Every structure is written in structure tokens, then in C-alpha cells.
């Protein structure tokens, strides 16, 4: 019902498109910021795959052991195969995430 109400109303549909674009742009910005922070920390790993992906999740390329270390030492949680929720990252925590990623990949 809610979807029908939104798509039937041009103003609501336009608002939804704008909000959706804003959310996608924010996540793309977080991906870019994460890679920049990693490079700034001196990481020599190629993180470009993070900015080539789209969506709310990102495959980091981290191993299960690295993910386990992120969980136990840095209190960062993601799936065991290294998929991280980009939607949960923001300008406030991206430096912390980058520092943790860098620590487990050195």
C-alpha cells in the first residue's frame, strides 16, 4: 500500500528518488573516504575494489582470520567472508574503520 501511494503521487515519487539518490551518494562518498583514509594510513593494499562496488554492502577482501581479529580487537563486525555494511559507515566512524582495516592487513 505504501509503495502504491508513493508511485501514484508525482511529488512523493520525486521526493523518494531524491532521497534514494542522496543515500546512494552518501554510501559512495563513504567508500571513497574509506579508501582515502587507508591510503593516508600508508596501506599499500589495492582497495580500489571498494569504490568499484555499489550497494549497501561491500566485499572487503579480508580473510576470515582478519575478520575475526576485527571483531575481537577492534569490535568491528561483518560477515565471515569479509562483507561489510557500508550503510553503517559514516563521516564519524570511517577513520576508525580504516585504522582497523589497516591494522589487520599489515
C-alpha positions as CSV (number, residue, x, y, z in Angstrom):
1,X,0.0,0.0,0.0
2,X,2.7,2.5,0.9
3,X,4.6,1.9,-2.4
4,X,1.4,2.4,-4.4
5,X,0.8,5.7,-2.6
6,X,4.3,6.9,-3.4
7,X,4.4,5.8,-7.0
8,X,0.9,7.2,-7.8
9,X,1.9,10.7,-6.5
10,X,4.4,12.5,-8.7
11,X,5.6,14.7,-5.8
12,X,6.1,11.8,-3.5
13,X,7.8,9.8,-6.2
14,X,10.2,12.7,-7.0
15,X,10.9,13.0,-3.2
16,X,11.6,9.3,-3.0
17,X,14.0,9.5,-6.0
18,X,15.9,12.4,-4.4
19,X,16.2,10.6,-1.1
20,X,17.3,7.4,-2.8
21,X,20.0,9.3,-4.7
22,X,21.1,11.1,-1.6
23,X,21.5,7.8,0.2
24,X,23.5,6.2,-2.7
25,X,25.7,9.3,-3.0
26,X,26.4,9.1,0.8
27,X,27.5,5.5,0.6
28,X,29.6,6.2,-2.5
29,X,31.3,9.0,-0.5
30,X,31.9,6.7,2.4
31,X,33.6,4.2,0.1
32,X,35.8,6.9,-1.3
33,X,36.6,8.3,2.1
34,X,37.5,4.8,3.4
35,X,39.9,4.2,0.6
36,X,41.5,7.6,1.0
37,X,41.9,7.0,4.8
38,X,43.5,3.7,4.1
39,X,46.0,5.2,1.7
40,X,46.6,8.1,4.2
41,X,47.5,5.5,6.8
42,X,50.1,4.1,4.4
43,X,48.3,1.0,3.3
44,X,49.9,-0.4,0.1
45,X,46.9,-2.8,-0.5
46,X,44.8,-2.1,-3.5
47,X,41.5,-1.1,-2.1
48,X,40.0,0.2,-5.4
49,X,37.5,-2.7,-5.5
50,X,35.7,-0.9,-2.7
51,X,34.9,2.1,-4.9
52,X,34.0,-0.1,-7.9
53,X,31.2,-1.8,-6.0
54,X,27.7,-0.4,-5.4
55,X,25.1,-1.0,-2.8
56,X,24.8,-1.2,0.9
57,X,27.4,-3.9,1.4
58,X,31.0,-4.1,0.3
59,X,33.2,-7.1,-0.1
60,X,36.4,-6.0,1.6
61,X,38.6,-8.9,0.5
62,X,39.5,-9.5,4.2
63,X,40.1,-13.1,5.2
64,X,38.1,-14.9,7.9
65,X,41.1,-14.6,10.3
66,X,41.3,-10.8,9.6
67,X,37.5,-10.5,10.2
68,X,37.9,-12.4,13.5
69,X,40.7,-10.0,14.5
70,X,38.5,-7.0,13.6
71,X,35.8,-8.5,15.9
72,X,38.0,-9.4,18.8
73,X,40.4,-6.5,18.9
74,X,38.5,-3.6,17.2
75,X,34.9,-4.5,17.9
76,X,34.0,-4.2,14.2
77,X,31.6,-6.8,12.9
78,X,30.9,-8.1,9.4
79,X,30.2,-11.4,7.8
80,X,33.0,-14.1,8.0
81,X,33.6,-13.7,4.2
82,X,34.5,-10.1,4.7
83,X,31.3,-8.3,3.6
84,X,30.9,-5.1,5.4
85,X,27.9,-2.8,5.8
86,X,28.8,0.4,4.0
87,X,25.4,1.7,5.2
88,X,26.7,1.6,8.7
89,X,29.7,3.7,8.0
90,X,29.7,7.5,8.1
91,X,32.0,10.5,8.4
92,X,32.1,10.0,12.1
93,X,33.4,6.4,12.1
94,X,35.1,5.9,8.7
95,X,38.6,6.8,10.2
96,X,38.1,4.2,12.9
97,X,37.1,1.6,10.4
98,X,40.0,2.4,8.1
99,X,42.5,2.2,11.0
100,X,41.2,-1.2,12.0
101,X,41.3,-2.5,8.4
102,X,44.8,-1.2,8.1
103,X,45.9,-2.8,11.3
104,X,44.7,-6.3,10.2
105,X,46.2,-6.1,6.8
106,X,49.7,-5.1,7.7
